[in-house]
């Protein structure tokens, strides 16, 4: 007698989970492409495999790369019990007390502590500082001669974040102005690279980084001690005072302040460099911005900032790591400890979301909120805590420069992107020619 199995109508249907398609190339080859020619490699891989695929690269190992907007949203909204910060991450560089090194409840608590310093009325209080630093830096700009705008933007944004963190200028901040730029330039190159054994460290780039870090910690620990002894500590509004009042360990405070300084000025300066690079080549956008500035408006300028951060994405990847036994992403199942990399740049270049994505067209955002696929600051619980601060700073610097200078436009070829290890900047430094408005 033959017995025929009958499906149980009440049983939960099984789903055929599988892994994303894999890039078939040696690990070292994939690593070189990922590091040295990422944009071209990603376009080729997307064309071949679609908007989710698996790569294998040095340091990060097996990674799932995602640029499909629905899947990206699932990554950004996943709980801390499913996804942690990617490893390795910037805590390798900034230290274990950095927000980058925290996950779960500790990460949420640190964000709650720092968030008020970068939102609401506190943003308005920083405007005078940003204007003053822009005017001070631009006082000696050459007229009628081409120069690189990137370095002045770096100095402006560094001074702004230092004053925001420490509250007042002084000899210590002058020392930090000398230490931070070379530390940032070198640190970006090795941020995700494992450090060598201690016996080799002194004669390697990490040895030089250790020297910078020792000097930084010495200065900041002295400022922490001074703040702790300040009878007016409870009334101070600077970020250093905020952290000292919590009783955090001094070295953890150093880690977090270095994070805020590094993340708070390099990326913003890069975006400003791209802003002026774009305006030189788009006289119609520039003319409309100048008209609006002279009339006291801001809507088109804000739209320009949003479009700039899309068309010239400074941070092109945001990463997570699967901490649950597995993470279901669309029709795919991602195993524990696998990295998930959101390709922000490819998301921003998706023509189904942003028609004619190659165009620099601020009108696409005029009078509208950016879509969920606009992610220059990442998304979800790990979205950059200083996002609104950065947008406001770019807006204020642009306004101040346009109020005081004419920018010459021409048909110069677009500057190519230069990858510094973390951020993408104009390769030629955002070359510009200006004249003062009389």
C-alpha positions, 0 to 999 in steps of 0.5 A: 500500500502506498502512503501519500504525505499530506501537507499540514495546512496549519504548518508555517511554510518554509522559505528558501533562504540563500546567500547573496551572489559572490564576487569571484576574484582572489581576495587580494584583487578584491581588496585592491579594487575596494581600496584603490578604485572603489567606485568603478569596481562597485559599478561593475559588481552591481552591473554583474550581480545586482544591488546586493552581493558578497565580497571578500577583502582584507581586514574586513573579510566576507562582506555583504554590500547593499545599495538597494533602497529597501534593503538599506532601510532594513539595515538602518532600522535593524535593532542593536540586538541584530547589528552592531558597528562594523569591525574594524572601525574608527575606534581602532584609531580614536580609542575604545572610549570613542562612540565608534567603540560602543554598542547597545545600551552604552552607545545609546547612553552616549548619544543621549548625552551628546545629542543636545550639544548638536541640536536646537538652540545650541546650533543657533549659538554656534553661528557667530563662531562660524561666521567669525572663523570664516571671516578671519580665514578669508581675510587673506585670500588672494584676489584674481589668483587660483588657490586651493579652497580645501585647506582654508575650509579645514582650518575653519571647521577645525577652529569651529569644532575646537571652540565648540568643544572647549568653549574658549580659545587659549594656548592649548587650542593653538597646540591642538591646531598644530597636532590635529591636521597631521594626525588626521592625515596619517590616521586616515590612511591606517585607520582600518589596518591592524597595528603591527607588533609592539616591537615594530610599532615605533618605526612604523606609521603607528609610532608616529600616531602614538606620538601625536596621541600622547601629545593630544592626551597630555593637552586634553587631560590638563584641560579636563583637570582644569575644568574639574577644578572650575567652580563654574563647571555647572554653568559651562555649556561647552562639550568638555564640561558636559563630559567632565560633569558625568564623571567619565574617565579622563582617557575616555573623555580624550577618546570621545573628544578626539572622535568629535574633532576628527569626525566634526571637521574633516568631513565637513571641510571636504564637503565645503571643498566640493561645494566650491568645486561645483559652484565654479562649474555651475554659474546658474546655480551660483547666480541664484545663490547670490541673488538669494543671499542678497535678498536674505533668503536661505531655501535654495542654499539649503537645497544646494547643500542637500544636493551637494552631499548627494552628488559628491558623497564624502563618506561612501560606505556605512558598515554594520556587523551581524551580532545575532545568530543570523540576520534576514535581509530581504530574501537573503540570510546573513550569518553571524559576524558577517559585515554588511556594508551600505554603499551610500554613493551608489544609493545616491547615484540610483536613477530610479530615486534621483533622476539624472543622478550625475547632474548637480541640480539643487532644484530637485530638493527645493521645497521638499524633504530629502527621501529616505535614500539620502544618507550622507550621514548614514542612518538609523541608530548610528547616524552621525550625531553631528549631521545637523551641525555639519549641515548648518556649518556648510550653510553658514560658511557658504552664505558668508563667503557669497556675501563677501566674494565673487566666485569666478566661473568657467568651463574647467573640467570636473575635479576627480575624487581623491580618497584619503582613507575615509573621506573623498575630497576634490583631487586638486583641492577645490581650485578657485578664483575669487574677488572681493565684493566692493 
